[in-house]
């Protein structure tokens, strides 16, 4: 196998019609996060852990239809309630590391009400096993799922 490391940085701005406290809770509360932080509908999740505090870890293994196992292993490094969440995470595929990233979520009260969210991610993708475009697409899907969850829950 030829080794490679591809670097990428992206940022997404979103406005949600929910107060910053509620958007923050969607990340900080395990039940609220489980409503939107999921894989494809035909997938299943196991090995789930959630310790939302500085130094805490979150893990999830998602198994897709063909049996491929993707693990998300995160460590929270900076948390300012209702304002900022910073975490590093690695992704593995069938036990092999495919990427490592740092993600920053910034929450601000929006001028017209609601919350302005800025998500910035800096990642390195290894050996052609993962690609920046896949992460960008997946992140956009998760942000859309977050929005849907905020309209569903009280």
Secondary structure, DSSP 8 states (H G I E B T S, - for coil): ----EEEEEEEEEEEESS-HHHHHHHHHSHHHHHTTS---TT-EEEEEEE--STT-EEEEEEE-TTS-EEEEEEEEEEEETTTEEEEEEEEEETTEEEEEEEEEEEEEE-TTSSEEEEEEEEEEEETTTS-HHHHHHHHHHHHHHHHHHHHH--
